[in-house]
Amino acid sequence: MIVQACINGARPIGYHPRLPLTTEAMVRDSMACLDAGAAELHIHPRGLDGRESLASVDALIAAVRNSCPGTFVGVSTGAWIEADEALTRRYISSWRMLPDYASVNLSERDSPAILSLLGNMGVGVEAGLATIEDARRFVGLPDCHHVMRILIEIGEQDLGAADRACDGIIQVLQAAAVARPILLHGVDSTVWHFVKRARERRWSTRVGLEDGCLCVTGEFAEGNAGLVADAVTIFRENVHR
């Protein structure tokens, strides 16, 4: 049960004044998040133009490993990054500095092939399930029992609908007897709701500018480290109750 720092995601330039878009900024934020209590990192590498790039994974992983040795580091494989299935596979296959894990969104058409490719490369898979339909697709895959972790990522902003989506995903996993570690997180208005729910269920969670820019108090966050510190406080407070 951990707090993962998701420091940038697909957020655009201008989303937050301290959104890390260069390798140097990502390394700096990674170190600050670890100091604030994050157990691992989830990063979307960017090219020199600030855009997401799977071709930039080697440089990012090398830099983070140099500054944060021993830290678990993951990246995204989102189909939108390259917007080309063949190119996405080619870039992933060309990685030489392997991340510890990579997130695969089951809503994407090529996700089964990406999941298999990563497994053959020895990269852990974080299977991203945003809907009940994603969960049904996932449990139908031969590798569903062997992924590193299941990432339940709820984008729905209505709390009632978001909770129902989460509950439905869990029901599908349980019915298929898929018992893997779970990391639960929300987006924007549901970030802290799901941090607290994850703690109640003894699941992992994540926070960072990828998911939202407001502290648990509702105030605008100074940056990723503050968001991590809030989540870590929630986890630790409940431990001692």
BALOTOR-226393 format. One record per atom (N, C-alpha, C): y negated, z negated, x; residue in three letters. Coordinates in steps of 0.001 Angstrom, whole numbers, plus 500000, padded with zeros to 6 digits. Each point is the difference from the previous one (the first is absolute). Layout:
<sites>
YZXala/...
</sites>
This chain:
<sites>
501180500000500849met/498820500000499151met/498758500000500894met/499295501135500029ile/498897500156500941ile/498764500570499306ile/498878499946500715val/498791500722499615val/499834501154500982val/500022501197499473gln/499799501211500790gln/498537500425499873gln/499417500487501083ala/498628500511499963ala/500030501515499869ala/499381500516498931cys/499896501458499792cys/498529500362500211cys/499658500458501183ile/498613499954500428ile/499116501179499605ile/500598501142499611asn/499119501131499653asn/500514500917498893asn/501270500354500026gly/500534500866498959gly/499313501345499941gly/499884500512498776ala/499353501299499794ala/498541499845499592ala/499446498810500161arg/498617499769499597arg/499059500929500773arg/499005500543499315pro/499099500963500653pro/498921499328500832pro/499422500771500892ile/498844499542500761ile/498922499560499014ile/499451498826500217gly/498980499472499105gly/500525499007498993gly/501315499856499914tyr/500562499037499049tyr/499565498581500358tyr/500015499701501274his/499606498670500481his/499418500189501397his/498937499293500336pro/499370500207501310pro/500902499690501188pro/501045499205499785arg/500895499651501110arg/501395500581499811arg/500115501073499220leu/501286500689499861leu/500363500613501357leu/501138499626500585pro/500346500513501327pro/500551501428499947pro/499271500925500608leu/500366501410499932leu/500318500595501368leu/499723499286501073thr/500352500447501340thr/501118499120500538thr/500703500500500994thr/501080499206500587thr/499459498686500545thr/498841500050500636glu/499417498776500559glu/499702498984498896glu/499438500474498895ala/499687499097498890ala/501271499454499362ala/501036500827499907met/501259499543499420met/500640498917500865met/499939500179501308val/500547498997500905val/499214498697499876val/498687500105499963arg/499146498807499885arg/500290499249498699arg/500106500743498893asp/500292499366498716asp/501410499419499979asp/500927500692500623ser/501379499498500047ser/500057498649500686ser/499321499884501117met/499980498733500723met/499361498893499169met/498898500331499311ala/499318499005499173ala/500882499561498836ala/500731500934499409cys/500879499662498874cys/501154499116500444cys/500543500273501168leu/501070499148500518leu/499477498601500280leu/498795499912500541asp/499392498691500232asp/499778499243498686asp/499768500766498906ala/499760499381498693ala/501296499611499294ala/501145500366500579gly/501274499579499426gly/500914501099499510gly/499596501270500140ala/500888501096499591ala/501243500002500884ala/501137500320499401ala/501255500038500749ala/500313501395500514ala/499443501026499354glu/500236501364500429glu/498884500899499505glu/500056501275500416leu/498912500942499737leu/500506501263499316leu/499192500499499061his/500252501300499379his/498729500812500184his/500106501124500717ile/498823500765500396ile/500179501477499671ile/498914500641499550his/499975501445499806his/499255500618501184his/500709500619500948pro/499340500587501168pro/498994501082499592pro/498957500124500788arg/498966501007499748arg/499806500847501256arg/499612501258499768gly/499657500877501103gly/498575499758500452gly/499518500797500937leu/498650499846500525leu/498934500240498943leu/500367500748498936asp/499046500271498917asp/499988498904498943asp/500805498950500189gly/500043498906499039gly/500968500208498863gly/500649501152499966arg/500949500286498927arg/501402499522500366arg/500777499639498977glu/501376499577500241glu/500781501112500687glu/500883499594500908ser/500737500991500777ser/501319499430500497ser/501098500634499615leu/501307499588500510leu/500163500382501459leu/499182500933500476ala/500046500399501403ala/499378498944500907ala/499320499022499410ser/499325498964500787ser/500817498719500126ser/501226500020499505val/500823498781500006val/500297499514501408val/500370500906500903asp/500348499581501354asp/498860499239500671asp/498795500542499908ala/498844499370500645ala/499718498635499393ala/500098499900498681leu/499742498727499339leu/501024498944500392leu/501276500351499903ile/501050499026500293ile/499911499533501447ile/499725500911500918ala/499860499620501402ala/498860499003500183ala/498882500260499344ala/498834499125500145ala/500241498632499384ala/500601499960498807val/500255498720499336val/501043499195500767val/501036500673500479arg/501039499288500751arg/499431499414501297arg/499051500698500595asn/499397499501501230asn/499174498740499745asn/499293499968498861ser/499121498871499692ser/500684498901499202ser/501034500371499245cys/500694499030499138cys/501505500075500262cys/500432499718501214pro/501426500133500336pro/500866499093499144pro/501115500571499560gly/500934499218499201gly/499702499994498520gly/498903500625499592thr/499626500009498577thr/500668501158499275thr/500523499731498819phe/500590501020499144phe/498879500909499493phe/500134501320500214val/498955500948499620val/500608501138499184val/499380500286498841gly/500470501083499154gly/498890500975499672gly/500416501202499577val/499052501043499625val/500413500591498654val/499120500810499449ser/500292500700498754ser/500538501399500297ser/500789500523499065thr/500437501398500082thr/499507500775498777thr/498957499495499343gly/499530500585498748gly/499874501514500029gly/500511500652498968ala/500014501458499947ala/498599500600500061ala/499003499246499535trp/498635500523499990trp/499413500132501402trp/500575499305500974ile/499402499970501342ile/499958501401500597ile/501117500680499983glu/500043501369500520glu/500030501049498889glu/500347499550498768ala/500052500902498842ala/500899501213500246ala/501065499783500753asp/500944501080500319asp/501316499327500390asp/501047500208499205glu/501257499289500239glu/500612500340501357glu/499988501277500347ala/500594500403501279ala/499217499419501169ala/498685500022499905leu/499168499454501070leu/500178498489500109leu/500111499328498853thr/500237498560500006thr/501288499673500747thr/501058500711499702arg/501275499750500679arg/499895500292501489arg/499303501088500349arg/499884500374501403arg/499247498946500807arg/498907499514499440tyr/499237498979500711tyr/500808498711500158tyr/500686499589498940ile/500812498785500095ile/501090500172501064ile/500646501155499996ser/501070500265500976ser/499485499994501425ser/498699500287500174ser/499428500090501352ser/499527498659500549ser/500040498947499182trp/499545498696500484trp/500845499555501195trp/499308499530501031arg/500691499455501170arg/499765498501500139arg/498863499527499512met/499721498566499938met/500301499565498570met/501214499572499758leu/500443499755498636leu/499416498714499422leu/499498500063498764pro/499613498765499316pro/501252499210499653pro/499831498718499714asp/501153499198499588asp/500494500417498617asp/499082500443499168tyr/500370500445498663tyr/498950500994499495tyr/500361500702498947ala/499062500914499351ala/500207499903498495ala/498916500073499271ser/500064499935498534ser/500279501379499435ser/500882500056499016val/500354501256499338val/499795499819498504val/499158500820499408asn/499685499891498572asn/501024500770499173asn/500766499278499192leu/501061500650499221leu/499462500901498909leu/498698499945499743ser/499408500903499022ser/499856501416500545ser/500148500155501316glu/499791501294500630glu/501283500808500052glu/499887501295499784arg/501173500868499860arg/500920499959501217arg/499423499966501181asp/500812500088501218asp/500440498639500528asp/499766498943499232ser/500302498656500507ser/501462499790500414ser/500998500535499283pro/501377499781500472pro/500232500572501397pro/499416501174500271ala/500179500617501313ala/499267499200501074ala/498814499494499690ile/499252499204500965ile/500726498689500278ile/500524499389498963leu/500761498756500155leu/501190500221500938leu/500717501088499809ser/501160500310500834ser/499582500306501435ser/498911500752500156leu/499513500352501331leu/499637498747500796leu/499269499105499376leu/499609498768500681leu/501221499171500390leu/500967499927499093gly/501211499250500299gly/500737500562501202gly/500063501318500094asn/500679500636501131asn/499250499787501309asn/498689499773499900met/499178499760501190met/500014498541500424met/500546499135499160gly/500017498584500313gly/498741499269499605gly/499219500600499109val/498776499370499501val/500316499309498680val/499601498744499846gly/500229499288498747gly/499255500650498854gly/500551499902498818val/499387500600498816val/499520498922499043val/498743500108499598glu/499423499173498954glu/499887500909498778glu/500886499833499039ala/500070500899498844ala/498958499618498964ala/499010500845499798gly/498899499710499099gly/500296500367498561gly/499987498989499124leu/500265500206498577leu/498764499582499211leu/499369500965499344ala/498791499722499226ala/500266499972498506ala/501120500572499574thr/500323500088498578thr/501490499738499787thr/500350499787498742ile/501415499823499657ile/500773501278500315ile/499375501140499784glu/500665501272500308glu/500281500111501496glu/499059499541500833asp/500252499979501448asp/501227499161500312asp/500112498846499345ala/501138499110500252ala/501313500672499597ala/499992500695498876arg/501223500697499560arg/500403501079500990arg/499014500712500514arg/500303501027500994arg/500558499370501264arg/499398498903500401phe/500405499328501226phe/501444499516499941phe/500373499331498920val/501358499434499932val/501061501091499897val/499579501227499731gly/500946501105499970gly/500263500624501361gly/499297499534501020leu/500164500543501347leu/501099499262500748leu/500757500693500831pro/501091499349500735pro/499511498950500996pro/498758500122500461asp/499478499061500995asp/499278498806499391asp/500028499852498685cys/499160498983499361cys/500359498573500413cys/501227499770500391his/500420498649500389his/499712499693501467his/499466500978500718his/499869499829501446his/498564500072500492his/499029500135499111val/498611500029500459val/499607498636500546val/498991500001500859met/499535498742500575met/499420499080498941met/499250500586499058arg/499264499197499023arg/499600500890498832arg/499804499357498859ile/499476500694498821ile/498558499580499793ile/499128500981499920leu/498573499778499810leu/499672500281498537leu/499734498950499242ile/499587500180498605ile/498485500018499996ile/499442501170499740glu/498553500191500088glu/499471500490498663glu/499349499098499303ile/499571500253498636ile/498542500450499975ile/499788501231499557gly/498643500537499926gly/499325499762498664gly/500772499690498979glu/499463499731498660glu/498989498857500067glu/498834500195499373gln/498938498999500087gln/500011498984498851gln/500617500317498894asp/500148499035498916asp/501097499009500383asp/499684498709499999leu/500959499012500494leu/501293499968499207leu/499888500121498693gly/501211499982499184gly/500895501180500318gly/499411501195500078ala/500780501201500315ala/500537499931501426ala/499208499437500908ala/500434499882501398ala/501201499073500112ala/499963498873499303asp/501132499068500028asp/501241500621499374asp/499815500754498938arg/501164500646499367arg/500616501032500942arg/499166500729500727ala/500528500969500959ala/500786499298501098ala/499463498898500505cys/500696499233501033cys/501330499466499478cys/499982499424498811asp/501224499448499414asp/501049501090499789asp/499533501172499552gly/500931501105499761gly/500644500484501282gly/499230500069501073ile/500547500410501293ile/501062499011500461ile/499709498720499871ile/500968498981500408ile/501281500106499180ile/499871500251498710gln/501178500131499144gln/500877501173500441gln/499379501117500364val/500768501160500465val/500733499663501297val/499323499332500914leu/500626499628501273leu/501166499041499779leu/499802499025499131gln/501062499025499743gln/501197500648499330gln/499747500909499072ala/501097500672499296ala/500842500832500959ala/499363500505501058ala/500715500813500986ala/500512499151501167ala/499799498685499910ala/500437499072501051ala/499400500350501357ala/498743500450499980val/499275500281501243val/499247498730500387val/500467499356501040ala/499413498732500430ala/499416500168501398ala/498753500412500059arg/499299500155501263arg/498734499145499977arg/499451499652501148pro/498743499253500008pro/498926500753499222pro/499120499252499338ile/498965500609499163ile/498618499598500495ile/499109500973500043leu/498584499762500247leu/499254500525498781leu/499261499130499347leu/499262500341498779leu/498504499993500279leu/499308501041499526his/498537499997500126his/499362500776498861his/498729499677499764gly/499216500709499014gly/498911500817500663gly/499113500545499184val/498899500826500496val/498740499644499224val/498898499858500717asp/498696499732499392asp/500037498742499122asp/499926500151498687ser/499864498818499141ser/501258499134499929ser/501134500518500455thr/501247499228499897thr/500467499418501331thr/499221500172501068val/500435499544501323val/500414498532499987val/499117499125499570trp/500277498562500109trp/500992499519498953trp/500046500666498868his/501022499688498989his/501393500154500605his/500206501088500742phe/501331500239500538phe/500265499244501293phe/498956499642500730val/500216499088501132val/500576498682499480val/499389499483498932lys/500468498733499433lys/501391500143499377lys/500243501126499357arg/501323500188499396arg/501067500130501081arg/499665500683501089ala/500955500124501105ala/500357498626500550ala/498991499137500145arg/500265498660500516arg/500893499209499047arg/499757500150498701glu/500825499300499011glu/501461500441500063glu/500200501291500253arg/501357500541500041arg/500623499917501396arg/499240499508500968arg/500446499928501393arg/500293501392500567arg/499123500938499662trp/500012501336500570trp/498880500093501030trp/500038501045500805ser/498895500278500899ser/498876500687499233ser/498837500087500627thr/498864500695499383thr/499198500673501094thr/498945500695499595arg/499099500583500981arg/498588500013499446arg/499027499971500890val/498595500131499638val/499282500746501110val/498835500534499672gly/499204500733500965gly/499160501039499286gly/499166500676500742leu/499080500961499390leu/500710501204499391leu/501260500232500334glu/500743501043499295glu/500103499671498513glu/500162498716499680asp/500253499608498615asp/498763499508499263asp/499012499477500705gly/498815499500499313gly/499025499380500975gly/498771499814499555cys/498956499489500907cys/499380498695499502cys/500625499352499024leu/499470498743499480leu/500869498820500424leu/499346498933500424cys/500704498768500333cys/500563499371498723cys/500821498975500157val/500581499327498851val/498911499388499115val/498838499704500567thr/498871499452499240thr/499250501054499213thr/500302501278500265gly/499283501093499360gly/498844500529500823gly/499727499351501121glu/498928500437500879glu/500459501178500859glu/499042500818500410phe/500278501149500861phe/500488499501501348phe/501155500505500439ala/500591499530501254ala/499253500546501207ala/499909499173501044glu/499399500473501244glu/500904500991500706glu/501287499878499773gly/500939500907500642gly/501428499591499728gly/500924500649500693asn/501424499765499765asn/500441498576500301asn/499480499424501069ala/500454498665500403ala/499712498959498932ala/498866500111499332gly/499677499058498937gly/500948500102498829gly/500393501206499660leu/500961500205498913leu/501353499392500365leu/500419500222501229val/501267499420500465val/499935498476499952val/498894499443500460ala/499859498540500010ala/500116499427498594ala/499417500683499009asp/500108499533498612asp/501447500001499532asp/500726501076500302ala/501397500093499563ala/500861498951500692ala/499781499799501268val/500766498996500742val/499737498607499441val/498761499735499627thr/499665498698499403thr/500757499794498690thr/500069501037499179ile/500747499913498739ile/501465499683500271ile/500597500673500957phe/501407499756500307phe/500216498579500529phe/499118499545500861arg/500180498679500596arg/499703498874499026arg/499013500180499142glu/499688498965499014glu/501180499748499083glu/500639501062499563asn/501133499846499098asn/501202499392500686asn/500111500237501291val/501135499435500738val/499971498484499931val/498798499410500036his/499898498552500101his/499812499292498664his/500081500734498896arg/499870499353498694arg/501265499269499604arg/
</sites>
